Amino acid sequence: GINAEYGYFQHYYITNNLSYSMDAVTVLRKEFGKVETKHSELQEGVANVDELIAAIDENPDLDCGRFLSQVKTELTNISASHKDWHGSISRFGKVIDKQLTENVAFFANKDLISGRNSQLLNQLICEHFLRQGNLELVEKFVTESGHDLEECKKRPFVDLNAIVGSLRKRDLQPALMWCEANRHALMKRGSSLEFMLHRLNFITLLKDRNTEAALKYAQILGQYVNTHRKQLQRLMGSLLYISTGIENSAYCDLVDPQHWHDICDMFTKEACSLMGLSKESPLSITVDAGCKALPALNSIRQVMEAKQLWGLKDELPCEVDLGPSCQFHSLFACPILRAQCTKSNPPMRLECGHVISNDALKRLAISNKVKCPYCPQETSPSEAKQIYF
C-alpha cells in the first residue's frame, strides 16, 4: 500500500509539475537580475563621483575645468542610471502581477506568526536587515513590531556595515585593520580575505601607474607566496604593463570593478562567520527554499486534497529537490518506506551491508528473522547496526 501510494504521487508529480509555475519563477529571476544590474551601475556611478571628489581634496592644483567636466559627465550617467533603475523596478512589479497568478494562501502556516515563533521571526527579519546595513529600517521595524532588540546584538552589525561602507567607497584601511585584529581567527578558518584586500590595494596602485609605490607594496604581498603563489605571479607580471596601462593589457581583468563588489560580499561573510552567524541570511535561505518548493507543492496539492491526506502528517509524499544550496547535512531516505530517516527512525545496516530504516526493519521482521529486501540473506534484527552520518 505504501509503495503504491508513493508511486501514484510520484507519477502525478512528474507528469503534472506545473511547468508554467517554474517558468514564472525563471522569468522573475531574470527580471530581478536586470534590476540588480541597474542598481550596480548606479552604485558604480556614485563611487566614481566620490573618487573624483577625493582626488580634488588630495590635489588642490588639479585642473578645475577638466574636473568639473568629468563630474558633470558622471552625474549625467547617474541620472540616466537612476531613471533606468526605477524603470526596471516598475517593470518588475508588472511582471510579478502577470506571472504570479497562483493563490498560495493555502500553504500559509498561521502558527509561524504566533507566540514564540513570532519573536523568532522578528529576530530573523531584524538580523537580515542588519546584515544589509539598513539600520534605519531596523529601528522602524523594532518600534512598530515591539520587538526587543538588544544593543549587544546590534553593535557588531553597526561596526560591520561601517567597514562595508568604507569598502564601497574604495577605502580598504578599516577592513585591513579589522583583519589585523582578527588575523588569528581568520588564519584558523583558512580565510584569504586579508590577501584579497592587499591584492586590491596593489591593483589600485597599478591602475594609478604608481610604479614606485607598487614595487614597495609588493614586499607586503611577499608573505603570501606560499598560499597564493599563482595570483602573486599574475600581479608581478602585470608590473610590465604599468606604464602603458593595465586596462590595455592581458591583465585587464585585474581592474574589473566587480572585484570591489566581491570584496564587500566576502568581508560580510567572513565577519558573520566570526560572529557565529551563517554566511547567508537565514531569512533569505528560507524565502528562496519556499519559492523553489511552491510549484511542486501546488502540483501535488490537488491530488492530496482529493485523497484527504493534506495536513494528516507534517511531511510530503514525494521529495522536493531544493538544490545543493539548501542542503546543510547528509540525508538518507529509506528505500523501502520512501521516507527520510530521523533520530526516532535512524538508518540501520543489515549484516549483508544493505541499509534500511529502523521502522522498515521492524515491519520486515518475522519470527525474529529479517530477509533483506535486496538480497536473499537472512539476519536477526538484533544484529543490525545503527548508522550515523
C-alpha positions as a Markdown table, in Angstrom:
| # | Residue | x | y | z |
|---|---|---|---|---|
| 1 | Gly | 0.0 | 0.0 | 0.0 |
| 2 | Ile | 2.7 | 2.5 | 1.0 |
| 3 | Asn | 4.8 | 1.8 | -2.2 |
| 4 | Ala | 1.8 | 2.0 | -4.4 |
| 5 | Glu | 0.7 | 5.3 | -2.8 |
| 6 | Tyr | 4.1 | 6.7 | -3.2 |
| 7 | Gly | 4.3 | 5.6 | -6.9 |
| 8 | Tyr | 1.0 | 7.3 | -7.6 |
| 9 | Phe | 2.1 | 10.6 | -6.1 |
| 10 | Gln | 5.4 | 10.4 | -7.8 |
| 11 | His | 3.8 | 9.7 | -11.2 |
| 12 | Tyr | 1.4 | 12.6 | -10.7 |
| 13 | Tyr | 4.2 | 14.9 | -9.6 |
| 14 | Ile | 6.3 | 14.1 | -12.6 |
| 15 | Thr | 3.6 | 14.4 | -15.2 |
| 16 | Asn | 1.8 | 17.4 | -13.7 |
| 17 | Asn | 4.6 | 19.6 | -12.2 |
| 18 | Leu | 3.1 | 22.9 | -13.3 |
| 19 | Ser | 5.9 | 23.7 | -15.7 |
| 20 | Tyr | 4.3 | 27.2 | -16.2 |
| 21 | Ser | 4.9 | 27.9 | -12.5 |
| 22 | Met | 8.6 | 27.1 | -12.9 |
| 23 | Asp | 8.7 | 29.2 | -16.0 |
| 24 | Ala | 7.2 | 32.1 | -14.0 |
| 25 | Val | 10.0 | 31.8 | -11.4 |
| 26 | Thr | 12.6 | 31.8 | -14.1 |
| 27 | Val | 11.1 | 34.9 | -15.7 |
| 28 | Leu | 11.0 | 36.7 | -12.3 |
| 29 | Arg | 14.7 | 35.7 | -11.6 |
| 30 | Lys | 15.7 | 37.1 | -15.0 |
| 31 | Glu | 13.8 | 40.3 | -14.5 |
| 32 | Phe | 15.1 | 40.8 | -11.0 |
| 33 | Gly | 18.7 | 40.3 | -12.3 |
| 34 | Lys | 18.1 | 43.3 | -14.6 |
| 35 | Val | 17.0 | 45.3 | -11.5 |
| 36 | Glu | 20.2 | 44.3 | -9.7 |
| 37 | Thr | 22.3 | 45.2 | -12.8 |
| 38 | Lys | 20.8 | 48.7 | -13.0 |
| 39 | His | 21.4 | 49.2 | -9.3 |
| 40 | Ser | 25.0 | 48.1 | -9.6 |
| 41 | Glu | 25.5 | 50.6 | -12.4 |
| 42 | Leu | 24.0 | 53.3 | -10.2 |
| 43 | Gln | 26.3 | 52.4 | -7.3 |
| 44 | Glu | 29.3 | 52.4 | -9.6 |
| 45 | Gly | 28.5 | 55.9 | -10.8 |
| 46 | Val | 28.2 | 57.2 | -7.2 |
| 47 | Ala | 31.5 | 55.6 | -6.3 |
| 48 | Asn | 33.2 | 57.3 | -9.3 |
| 49 | Val | 31.9 | 60.7 | -8.2 |
| 50 | Asp | 33.2 | 60.0 | -4.7 |
| 51 | Glu | 36.5 | 59.1 | -6.1 |
| 52 | Leu | 36.7 | 62.4 | -8.1 |
| 53 | Ile | 35.8 | 64.4 | -5.1 |
| 54 | Ala | 38.5 | 62.6 | -3.0 |
| 55 | Ala | 41.0 | 63.4 | -5.9 |
| 56 | Ile | 40.3 | 67.1 | -5.8 |
| 57 | Asp | 40.7 | 67.1 | -2.0 |
| 58 | Glu | 44.1 | 65.4 | -2.2 |
| 59 | Asn | 45.3 | 67.6 | -5.1 |
| 60 | Pro | 44.2 | 71.2 | -4.9 |
| 61 | Asp | 46.2 | 72.1 | -8.1 |
| 62 | Leu | 44.0 | 69.8 | -10.2 |
| 63 | Asp | 42.6 | 71.3 | -13.4 |
| 64 | Cys | 39.2 | 72.5 | -12.3 |
| 65 | Gly | 37.8 | 72.7 | -15.8 |
| 66 | Arg | 38.6 | 69.1 | -16.6 |
| 67 | Phe | 37.5 | 68.1 | -13.1 |
| 68 | Leu | 34.1 | 69.7 | -13.5 |
| 69 | Ser | 33.6 | 68.2 | -16.9 |
| 70 | Gln | 34.3 | 64.7 | -15.5 |
| 71 | Val | 31.9 | 65.3 | -12.6 |
| 72 | Lys | 29.2 | 66.6 | -15.0 |
| 73 | Thr | 29.6 | 63.5 | -17.2 |
| 74 | Glu | 29.3 | 61.2 | -14.2 |
| 75 | Leu | 26.3 | 63.0 | -12.8 |
| 76 | Thr | 24.6 | 62.7 | -16.2 |
| 77 | Asn | 25.3 | 59.0 | -16.2 |
| 78 | Ile | 24.0 | 58.7 | -12.6 |
| 79 | Ser | 20.8 | 60.4 | -13.6 |
| 80 | Ala | 20.3 | 58.1 | -16.6 |
| 81 | Ser | 21.1 | 55.0 | -14.4 |
| 82 | His | 18.7 | 56.2 | -11.8 |
| 83 | Lys | 16.0 | 56.6 | -14.4 |
| 84 | Asp | 16.7 | 53.1 | -15.8 |
| 85 | Trp | 16.7 | 51.6 | -12.3 |
| 86 | His | 13.3 | 53.0 | -11.5 |
| 87 | Gly | 12.0 | 51.8 | -14.9 |
| 88 | Ser | 13.3 | 48.3 | -14.2 |
| 89 | Ile | 11.6 | 48.2 | -10.8 |
| 90 | Ser | 8.3 | 49.3 | -12.4 |
| 91 | Arg | 8.6 | 46.6 | -15.0 |
| 92 | Phe | 9.4 | 44.0 | -12.3 |
| 93 | Gly | 6.2 | 44.9 | -10.5 |
| 94 | Lys | 4.2 | 44.3 | -13.6 |
| 95 | Val | 6.0 | 41.0 | -14.3 |
| 96 | Ile | 5.0 | 39.9 | -10.8 |
| 97 | Asp | 1.4 | 40.7 | -11.3 |
| 98 | Lys | 1.4 | 38.9 | -14.7 |
| 99 | Gln | 3.3 | 35.8 | -13.7 |
| 100 | Leu | 2.2 | 35.0 | -10.2 |
| 101 | Thr | -1.4 | 34.3 | -10.7 |
| 102 | Glu | -1.5 | 31.2 | -8.4 |
| 103 | Asn | -3.2 | 31.6 | -5.0 |
| 104 | Val | -0.6 | 30.4 | -2.4 |
| 105 | Ala | -2.5 | 31.4 | 0.7 |
| 106 | Phe | -3.5 | 27.8 | 1.1 |
| 107 | Phe | 0.1 | 27.0 | 2.2 |
| 108 | Ala | 0.3 | 29.7 | 4.9 |
| 109 | Asn | 1.2 | 28.5 | 8.3 |
| 110 | Lys | -0.5 | 30.6 | 10.9 |
| 111 | Asp | 1.5 | 29.0 | 13.7 |
| 112 | Leu | 4.6 | 30.7 | 12.3 |
| 113 | Ile | 3.4 | 34.2 | 13.3 |
| 114 | Ser | 2.1 | 33.4 | 16.7 |
| 115 | Gly | 3.6 | 33.0 | 20.2 |
| 116 | Arg | 7.3 | 32.4 | 20.5 |
| 117 | Asn | 7.6 | 31.7 | 16.7 |
| 118 | Ser | 6.6 | 35.4 | 16.1 |
| 119 | Gln | 9.5 | 36.5 | 18.2 |
| 120 | Leu | 11.9 | 34.3 | 16.3 |
| 121 | Leu | 10.6 | 35.5 | 13.0 |
| 122 | Asn | 11.0 | 39.2 | 14.1 |
| 123 | Gln | 14.6 | 38.3 | 15.2 |
| 124 | Leu | 15.3 | 36.8 | 11.7 |
| 125 | Ile | 13.9 | 39.9 | 10.0 |
| 126 | Cys | 16.0 | 42.2 | 12.2 |
| 127 | Glu | 19.1 | 40.2 | 11.6 |
| 128 | His | 18.5 | 40.2 | 7.8 |
| 129 | Phe | 18.3 | 43.9 | 7.6 |
| 130 | Leu | 21.2 | 44.4 | 10.0 |
| 131 | Arg | 23.3 | 42.3 | 7.6 |
| 132 | Gln | 22.4 | 44.6 | 4.8 |
| 133 | Gly | 23.2 | 47.8 | 6.8 |
| 134 | Asn | 19.6 | 49.0 | 6.8 |
| 135 | Leu | 19.8 | 50.4 | 10.4 |
| 136 | Glu | 17.1 | 52.9 | 10.0 |
| 137 | Leu | 14.7 | 50.3 | 8.7 |
| 138 | Val | 15.6 | 48.0 | 11.7 |
| 139 | Glu | 14.8 | 50.8 | 14.1 |
| 140 | Lys | 11.5 | 51.4 | 12.4 |
| 141 | Phe | 10.6 | 47.7 | 12.4 |
| 142 | Val | 11.5 | 47.4 | 16.1 |
| 143 | Thr | 9.3 | 50.4 | 17.0 |
| 144 | Glu | 6.3 | 49.1 | 15.1 |
| 145 | Ser | 6.6 | 45.4 | 15.9 |
| 146 | Gly | 7.5 | 45.9 | 19.6 |
| 147 | His | 10.4 | 43.5 | 19.2 |
| 148 | Asp | 13.1 | 43.8 | 21.9 |
| 149 | Leu | 16.5 | 44.0 | 20.1 |
| 150 | Glu | 19.4 | 44.1 | 22.5 |
| 151 | Glu | 22.1 | 46.6 | 21.8 |
| 152 | Cys | 24.8 | 44.0 | 22.1 |
| 153 | Lys | 23.3 | 42.1 | 19.2 |
| 154 | Lys | 23.1 | 45.3 | 17.1 |
| 155 | Arg | 26.6 | 46.7 | 17.8 |
| 156 | Pro | 28.6 | 44.1 | 15.8 |
| 157 | Phe | 26.5 | 44.8 | 12.7 |
| 158 | Val | 26.9 | 48.5 | 13.1 |
| 159 | Asp | 30.7 | 48.1 | 13.0 |
| 160 | Leu | 30.5 | 45.6 | 10.1 |
| 161 | Asn | 28.4 | 47.9 | 8.0 |
| 162 | Ala | 30.7 | 50.9 | 8.7 |
| 163 | Ile | 33.6 | 48.9 | 7.3 |
| 164 | Val | 31.5 | 47.7 | 4.3 |
| 165 | Gly | 30.5 | 51.3 | 3.7 |
| 166 | Ser | 34.2 | 52.2 | 3.5 |
| 167 | Leu | 34.8 | 49.4 | 1.1 |
| 168 | Arg | 32.1 | 50.7 | -1.2 |
| 169 | Lys | 33.9 | 54.0 | -1.2 |
| 170 | Arg | 37.1 | 52.0 | -2.1 |
| 171 | Asp | 38.7 | 52.7 | 1.3 |
| 172 | Leu | 40.5 | 49.5 | 2.3 |
| 173 | Gln | 42.1 | 50.6 | 5.5 |
| 174 | Pro | 39.3 | 49.9 | 8.0 |
| 175 | Ala | 38.9 | 46.4 | 6.6 |
| 176 | Leu | 42.7 | 45.8 | 6.8 |
| 177 | Met | 42.7 | 47.0 | 10.4 |
| 178 | Trp | 39.8 | 44.6 | 11.2 |
| 179 | Cys | 41.7 | 41.7 | 9.5 |
| 180 | Glu | 44.8 | 42.5 | 11.5 |
| 181 | Ala | 42.8 | 42.5 | 14.8 |
| 182 | Asn | 41.2 | 39.1 | 13.8 |
| 183 | Arg | 44.2 | 37.6 | 12.0 |
| 184 | His | 44.4 | 34.5 | 14.2 |
| 185 | Ala | 40.8 | 33.6 | 13.8 |
| 186 | Leu | 40.9 | 34.2 | 10.0 |
| 187 | Met | 44.0 | 32.0 | 9.6 |
| 188 | Lys | 42.4 | 29.3 | 11.6 |
| 189 | Arg | 39.5 | 29.4 | 9.2 |
| 190 | Gly | 41.8 | 29.3 | 6.2 |
| 191 | Ser | 40.4 | 32.7 | 5.0 |
| 192 | Ser | 42.1 | 34.6 | 2.2 |
| 193 | Leu | 40.3 | 37.9 | 3.0 |
| 194 | Glu | 43.4 | 39.8 | 4.1 |
| 195 | Phe | 45.3 | 38.8 | 1.0 |
| 196 | Met | 42.4 | 39.8 | -1.3 |
| 197 | Leu | 42.3 | 43.2 | 0.4 |
| 198 | His | 46.1 | 43.7 | -0.1 |
| 199 | Arg | 45.6 | 42.5 | -3.7 |
| 200 | Leu | 43.1 | 45.2 | -4.3 |
| 201 | Asn | 45.4 | 47.8 | -2.8 |
| 202 | Phe | 48.2 | 46.7 | -5.1 |
| 203 | Ile | 45.9 | 46.8 | -8.1 |
| 204 | Thr | 44.8 | 50.3 | -7.2 |
| 205 | Leu | 48.5 | 51.4 | -7.3 |
| 206 | Leu | 48.9 | 49.7 | -10.7 |
| 207 | Lys | 45.8 | 51.4 | -12.1 |
| 208 | Asp | 47.2 | 54.8 | -10.9 |
| 209 | Arg | 50.5 | 53.9 | -12.6 |
| 210 | Asn | 52.4 | 54.5 | -9.4 |
| 211 | Thr | 55.4 | 52.2 | -10.1 |
| 212 | Glu | 57.5 | 53.1 | -7.0 |
| 213 | Ala | 54.6 | 52.6 | -4.6 |
| 214 | Ala | 53.6 | 49.3 | -6.3 |
| 215 | Leu | 57.1 | 47.8 | -6.0 |
| 216 | Lys | 57.3 | 48.8 | -2.4 |
| 217 | Tyr | 53.8 | 47.3 | -1.7 |
| 218 | Ala | 54.9 | 44.1 | -3.4 |
| 219 | Gln | 57.1 | 43.4 | -0.4 |
| 220 | Ile | 54.0 | 43.2 | 1.8 |
| 221 | Leu | 52.5 | 40.7 | -0.6 |
| 222 | Gly | 55.6 | 38.5 | -0.3 |
| 223 | Gln | 54.2 | 37.0 | 3.0 |
| 224 | Tyr | 51.5 | 35.2 | 0.9 |
| 225 | Val | 53.9 | 33.5 | -1.5 |
| 226 | Asn | 53.2 | 30.0 | 0.0 |
| 227 | Thr | 49.4 | 30.3 | -0.1 |
| 228 | His | 48.7 | 32.4 | -3.2 |
| 229 | Arg | 51.7 | 31.8 | -5.5 |
| 230 | Lys | 49.8 | 31.8 | -8.8 |
| 231 | Gln | 47.9 | 35.0 | -8.0 |
| 232 | Leu | 51.1 | 36.7 | -7.0 |
| 233 | Gln | 52.8 | 35.7 | -10.2 |
| 234 | Arg | 50.0 | 37.4 | -12.2 |
| 235 | Leu | 50.3 | 40.5 | -10.1 |
| 236 | Met | 54.0 | 40.7 | -10.6 |
| 237 | Gly | 53.6 | 40.0 | -14.3 |
| 238 | Ser | 51.2 | 42.9 | -14.6 |
| 239 | Leu | 54.0 | 45.3 | -13.5 |
| 240 | Leu | 55.4 | 45.1 | -17.0 |
| 241 | Tyr | 52.4 | 47.0 | -18.3 |
| 242 | Ile | 52.1 | 49.6 | -15.7 |
| 243 | Ser | 53.4 | 52.3 | -18.0 |
| 244 | Thr | 51.0 | 51.6 | -20.8 |
| 245 | Gly | 48.0 | 50.9 | -18.6 |
| 246 | Ile | 46.9 | 47.6 | -17.1 |
| 247 | Glu | 43.4 | 48.0 | -18.7 |
| 248 | Asn | 45.0 | 47.8 | -22.2 |
| 249 | Ser | 46.9 | 44.5 | -21.5 |
| 250 | Ala | 46.2 | 40.8 | -21.0 |
| 251 | Tyr | 45.8 | 41.6 | -17.3 |
| 252 | Cys | 42.8 | 43.9 | -17.8 |
| 253 | Asp | 40.6 | 41.6 | -15.6 |
| 254 | Leu | 42.6 | 42.8 | -12.6 |
| 255 | Val | 41.0 | 46.2 | -12.8 |
| 256 | Asp | 37.4 | 44.9 | -13.2 |
| 257 | Pro | 35.1 | 47.0 | -10.9 |
| 258 | Gln | 33.3 | 43.7 | -10.0 |
| 259 | His | 36.2 | 43.0 | -7.6 |
| 260 | Trp | 35.0 | 45.7 | -5.3 |
| 261 | His | 31.5 | 44.2 | -5.1 |
| 262 | Asp | 33.1 | 40.8 | -4.5 |
| 263 | Ile | 35.3 | 42.0 | -1.6 |
| 264 | Cys | 32.2 | 43.5 | 0.1 |
| 265 | Asp | 30.4 | 40.2 | 0.0 |
| 266 | Met | 33.5 | 38.3 | 1.1 |
| 267 | Phe | 34.1 | 40.6 | 4.1 |
| 268 | Thr | 30.4 | 40.3 | 5.1 |
| 269 | Lys | 30.5 | 36.5 | 5.0 |
| 270 | Glu | 33.8 | 36.3 | 6.9 |
| 271 | Ala | 32.7 | 38.7 | 9.6 |
| 272 | Cys | 29.4 | 36.9 | 10.1 |
| 273 | Ser | 31.2 | 33.6 | 10.4 |
| 274 | Leu | 33.4 | 35.0 | 13.2 |
| 275 | Met | 30.3 | 36.3 | 14.9 |
| 276 | Gly | 28.9 | 32.7 | 14.9 |
| 277 | Leu | 26.3 | 33.5 | 12.2 |
| 278 | Ser | 25.7 | 31.7 | 9.0 |
| 279 | Lys | 27.3 | 33.0 | 5.8 |
| 280 | Glu | 23.9 | 33.6 | 4.2 |
| 281 | Ser | 20.9 | 35.3 | 5.8 |
| 282 | Pro | 18.6 | 32.5 | 7.2 |
| 283 | Leu | 15.6 | 34.6 | 6.1 |
| 284 | Ser | 16.9 | 34.7 | 2.5 |
| 285 | Ile | 17.6 | 31.0 | 2.5 |
| 286 | Thr | 14.1 | 30.3 | 3.8 |
| 287 | Val | 12.4 | 32.5 | 1.3 |
| 288 | Asp | 14.5 | 31.1 | -1.5 |
| 289 | Ala | 13.6 | 27.5 | -0.5 |
| 290 | Gly | 9.9 | 28.4 | -0.3 |
| 291 | Cys | 10.0 | 29.9 | -3.8 |
| 292 | Lys | 11.6 | 26.7 | -5.2 |
| 293 | Ala | 9.2 | 24.4 | -3.3 |
| 294 | Leu | 5.9 | 26.2 | -4.1 |
| 295 | Pro | 5.5 | 25.0 | -7.7 |
| 296 | Ala | 5.9 | 21.4 | -6.5 |
| 297 | Leu | 3.6 | 21.8 | -3.5 |
| 298 | Asn | 1.0 | 23.3 | -5.8 |
| 299 | Ser | 1.4 | 20.4 | -8.2 |
| 300 | Ile | 0.5 | 17.8 | -5.6 |
| 301 | Arg | -2.0 | 19.8 | -3.6 |
| 302 | Gln | -5.0 | 18.8 | -5.6 |
| 303 | Val | -4.3 | 15.1 | -5.5 |
| 304 | Met | -3.5 | 15.2 | -1.8 |
| 305 | Glu | -6.8 | 17.0 | -1.1 |
| 306 | Ala | -8.7 | 14.5 | -3.3 |
| 307 | Lys | -7.3 | 11.6 | -1.2 |
| 308 | Gln | -7.8 | 13.6 | 2.1 |
| 309 | Leu | -4.1 | 13.3 | 3.0 |
| 310 | Trp | -3.2 | 17.0 | 3.2 |
| 311 | Gly | -2.5 | 18.0 | 6.8 |
| 312 | Leu | -2.5 | 14.4 | 8.1 |
| 313 | Lys | 1.3 | 14.4 | 8.5 |
| 314 | Asp | 3.9 | 17.1 | 8.7 |
| 315 | Glu | 5.6 | 15.6 | 5.6 |
| 316 | Leu | 5.2 | 15.3 | 1.8 |
| 317 | Pro | 4.5 | 12.2 | -0.2 |
| 318 | Cys | 7.4 | 12.9 | -2.5 |
| 319 | Glu | 10.8 | 14.6 | -2.3 |
| 320 | Val | 11.1 | 18.2 | -3.4 |
| 321 | Asp | 14.6 | 19.0 | -4.8 |
| 322 | Leu | 15.7 | 22.4 | -3.5 |
| 323 | Gly | 19.2 | 22.1 | -4.9 |
| 324 | Pro | 22.6 | 21.8 | -3.2 |
| 325 | Ser | 22.4 | 25.3 | -1.8 |
| 326 | Cys | 19.7 | 24.2 | 0.6 |
| 327 | Gln | 21.4 | 21.1 | 1.8 |
| 328 | Phe | 23.2 | 21.5 | 5.1 |
| 329 | His | 23.7 | 17.9 | 6.3 |
| 330 | Ser | 23.7 | 14.4 | 5.0 |
| 331 | Leu | 20.4 | 12.8 | 4.2 |
| 332 | Phe | 19.2 | 9.2 | 3.9 |
| 333 | Ala | 15.8 | 8.2 | 2.6 |
| 334 | Cys | 14.7 | 4.6 | 3.3 |
| 335 | Pro | 14.3 | 2.8 | 0.0 |
| 336 | Ile | 11.5 | 0.6 | 1.5 |
| 337 | Leu | 9.3 | 3.2 | 3.2 |
| 338 | Arg | 10.4 | 6.1 | 0.9 |
| 339 | Ala | 10.8 | 8.4 | 3.9 |
| 340 | Gln | 13.7 | 10.4 | 5.2 |
| 341 | Cys | 15.3 | 8.9 | 8.3 |
| 342 | Thr | 15.2 | 10.8 | 11.5 |
| 343 | Lys | 16.6 | 10.5 | 15.1 |
| 344 | Ser | 13.5 | 8.5 | 16.0 |
| 345 | Asn | 13.8 | 6.4 | 12.8 |
| 346 | Pro | 17.5 | 6.0 | 12.2 |
| 347 | Pro | 19.1 | 4.1 | 9.3 |
| 348 | Met | 20.1 | 0.6 | 10.1 |
| 349 | Arg | 22.8 | -1.5 | 8.4 |
| 350 | Leu | 22.0 | -5.2 | 7.9 |
| 351 | Glu | 24.7 | -7.9 | 8.1 |
| 352 | Cys | 24.7 | -8.1 | 4.3 |
| 353 | Gly | 25.6 | -4.4 | 4.1 |
| 354 | His | 22.3 | -3.0 | 2.8 |
| 355 | Val | 20.8 | -0.1 | 4.7 |
| 356 | Ile | 17.1 | 0.5 | 5.5 |
| 357 | Ser | 15.3 | 2.5 | 8.2 |
| 358 | Asn | 14.6 | 1.2 | 11.7 |
| 359 | Asp | 10.8 | 1.3 | 11.0 |
| 360 | Ala | 11.3 | -0.8 | 7.9 |
| 361 | Leu | 13.4 | -3.2 | 9.8 |
| 362 | Lys | 10.6 | -3.7 | 12.4 |
| 363 | Arg | 8.0 | -4.2 | 9.7 |
| 364 | Leu | 10.1 | -6.8 | 7.8 |
| 365 | Ala | 10.9 | -8.8 | 10.9 |
| 366 | Ile | 9.1 | -12.2 | 11.1 |
| 367 | Ser | 9.8 | -14.6 | 13.9 |
| 368 | Asn | 12.9 | -12.7 | 14.9 |
| 369 | Lys | 14.3 | -13.0 | 11.3 |
| 370 | Val | 14.6 | -10.4 | 8.6 |
| 371 | Lys | 15.1 | -11.2 | 5.0 |
| 372 | Cys | 17.0 | -8.4 | 3.2 |
| 373 | Pro | 14.7 | -6.9 | 0.5 |
| 374 | Tyr | 17.7 | -6.6 | -1.9 |
| 375 | Cys | 19.4 | -10.0 | -1.5 |
| 376 | Pro | 18.4 | -13.4 | -0.2 |
| 377 | Gln | 20.4 | -13.2 | 3.0 |
| 378 | Glu | 18.5 | -13.5 | 6.3 |
| 379 | Thr | 19.6 | -11.9 | 9.5 |
| 380 | Ser | 18.4 | -11.2 | 13.1 |
| 381 | Pro | 17.1 | -7.7 | 13.8 |
| 382 | Ser | 19.4 | -7.5 | 16.8 |
| 383 | Glu | 22.4 | -7.9 | 14.5 |
| 384 | Ala | 21.5 | -4.7 | 12.6 |
| 385 | Lys | 23.8 | -1.7 | 13.4 |
| 386 | Gln | 22.7 | 1.9 | 13.5 |
| 387 | Ile | 24.5 | 4.2 | 11.1 |
| 388 | Tyr | 25.5 | 7.8 | 11.9 |
| 389 | Phe | 26.0 | 10.3 | 9.2 |
